[in-house]
Structures are given as structure tokens and as C-alpha cells.
Amino acid sequence: MRTIDRRTFVVSSLLGGVATLLPRVPFAAPKVDSRFVLVILRGALDGLGAVPPYGDGNYASKRGQLAITSPAQKLDGMFALHPSMTQLYERYRQKELIVFHAVASPYRERSHFDGQDLLENGMSQLKGERDGWLNRALPALPASKARSTDKVALALAQNVPLVLRGESAVNSWAPSRLPNADADTLERIADLYSTDEYFSSRLQSALAADGIAGEGMNAMQGKRDPLNGFTAVTSAAGKFLAAADGPRVAVIEVGGWDTHANQGAEQGQLANRLRSLDQGLEGLRTSLGPAWKDTAVLVVTEFGRTVAVNGTRGTDHGTATCSFLVGGAVQGGRVLADWPGLATADLYQQRDLKPTRDLRSVFKGVLAGHLGVGERDLETSVFPESRSASPLEGLIRRA
């Protein structure tokens, strides 16, 4: 057994019984090269802060102290990227980023929990479904015809998020928070379980996964802010996806986007979070290496925030927001927005950015154009009752 100096989650899994920290089986050889990563920002990202519509004549007055009126990173004559997102701006310049604005799921209330549920289950209204649209899409992927779905999809989280729950089996990995175990301890554990086929195989799978993830676990030690360590997780995700026998679909989630107070504009709380997001996505790109050219990363949140500033210099729960699709496989350098405007009469309930595009149109466009999911599967099993949300075409580069 080779010497290993960072194997914390192996010990915690075997001795503590935390099965979700261990890959259940090794990944098989892939049949397709397309990679897809879904990043869920929990807490409701302020789309008017992340992608300010500086060209809207009502923007400065409506946003007040949160307005960014002279942005350096202009995307076009209407929209700009927040100054903290320098790496994403470079992806835009390289035509690897599409920005969607004024988008939303069908949800129209303001509960984080309900909003996240509808975002992840892909339905038109809440009916108590406990499976997710990405899980329902897995059997329809061309790759799943050659190998089981749990060798295709990976959740990088302590608990599998709703979007990946369902009848299709998936894999999971999460960094441990226990102290490091030395190589001698692991060798003793390996010897202890050498005659037990079940635990021995899972130990070897765990060691292999840890070898791929590398420094990600240590980087998470002692981090309480949900955005701290995001780059470590995205870098681990990139290594998993880049491996020849690795998964091709991954889900990452990160909280901390509920900016009710002291949100800030160019600087402050939101700026710091956007910088962490930007660095994390760049870490994913770097760790993917050559596989980046075959990758599409979709960043979404449950809903947006109010147009106006509240009494604590923040924003309250809103409706429409922005979303990002980035990757070497993306036909980018564009902003896709049917912009409703920020005049009071144009706002949703006279307080929120009005949604003009269903996020499921984006989901369908990526699943069809990038992962090869057929129209029949999209409309009947993945997103039933969603005919009004037509798939967006032309999001992915032609081979």
C-alpha cells in the first residue's frame, strides 16, 4: 500500500460509519467526453449586483447606494460583470461565458426552502416531489447506456442535494473535518479489513478518490464561512471529472448569498462572495486541464433580490436574477436577456426584477445540446408539464 499523508475521510468513514464520504464503487471508463457541473448558490444571489444593468435609465436611481454606475467590466451597452469577477470576465472575452438575465424558476413566492425545492425538482409547482431533474436525466444520457448512473454522476456535498436525488443511483464525496491520519494508521486499517471484501473494496475506492481530490480536504479544515474552501471543492471536482475513469456530471452547492444587510456595491459582503465564486470557478477550470474544452458549468440560484435597498443597506427576497453558463464547450461571449426594464411599472409586484425566461429553458438547452438528452425524455420524464419552457438552442459549441 502506497504511503499517504492525507486520508482523513477514510478513517472517519470506516470508524465512524459515515458512508456518504466514500465513493461506493470505482468509476468505469467513460463513453463520452462531455462534462457538466451544476453549481447551486443557496440564499438567493442578487443578479442586479452580480450583473449590473448599468445601461438601464432607471438603474442608478432604483439601486441607490448599491448601484455600480461606471463599471470597468462591460459586457455590452446594457450589462456589466461585477468588478470582483475578473476571471469570469476573461472567460467572457474568450467567448466561454454566457450570462442569462431576468431568469427564474416557476416559483413566485419568497421562501428559500420552497424556492430551492422547485429549482431542483424542475416542476411547475410544488407538489412534494422528492426527486430532482438532473437525477431523472441520468438514464437518458448516452453515457448511462454503457455504465451505471452512479459511475456517471457525483455530488460534492455532505448530503446529496435534491437535484440529484431519485431512482437513479449517484455517487458522493465530501471532505472530512477530522484530524489527519498518518500512513501507518491507514496501513493497519487496511490490514484489519484485508479479509473483508466489502470494507476492503470501499477502502481502496476511498483511497483512490482521495488521491484524486488531493489537497481539497485539508483546505476545508476549520472553515466556517460556507464560501471558504469553495475553491478546494471545485478543484477536487475538476480532478474527479478530468480522470479518465471519473464521473462526467457533478453538483456543487454553496450557501451564503442571503445579503439582507450591508450588502455593498463594488466592495463589501457581496463583492467578497462574488470574488470567492470567481476564484472557485477558475480553480475548477485549472484542475480540469485539457478536459475544460469539453465542459459546461451552469451556476444558478433559487431566486433574486429586490431592486430597492432595504433599511439595513441590503436587499430582501425577490424574483428574477441572473445565471451563468461557462466552459470550454460553451458558445459564449453573449448576454441572453429579454430585458423587462426597471421602471416601477415594469417590475414584478412593483418591487422585483420581472422574470422573462424560465430557467428550465436553460436546463433543457444544456442537457440537449451538451449531454445529448433527447426531446422526448426532456418533455416527459425530466421536465414534465414544461412545454412552455422551450429549450434554448446554440448554447454549446459544435464539435
Buried (B, 14 or more C-beta within 10 A) or exposed (E): EEEBEBBBBBBBBBEEEBEBBBBBBBBBEBBBEBBBBBBBBBBBBBBBBBBBBBBBEBBBEBBEEBBBEEBEBBBEEBBBBBBBBBBBBBBBEEEBBBBBBBBBBBBBEBBBEBBBBBBBBBBBEBEEBEBBBBBBBBBBBEBBEBBBBBBBBBBBBBEBBBBBBBEBBBBBBBBBBBEBBEBEEBBEBBEEBEEEEEBBBBBBBBBBBBBBBBEBBBBBBEBEEBBBBBBBBBBBBBBBBBBEEBBBBBBBBBEBBBBBEEBBBBEBBBBBBBBBBBBBBBBBBBBBEEBBBBBBBBBBBBBBBBBBBEEEBBBBBBBBBBBBBBBBBBBBBBBBBEBBBBEEEBBBEEBBBBBBBBBBBBBBBBBBBBBEBEEEBBBEBBBBBBEEBEBBEEBBBEE
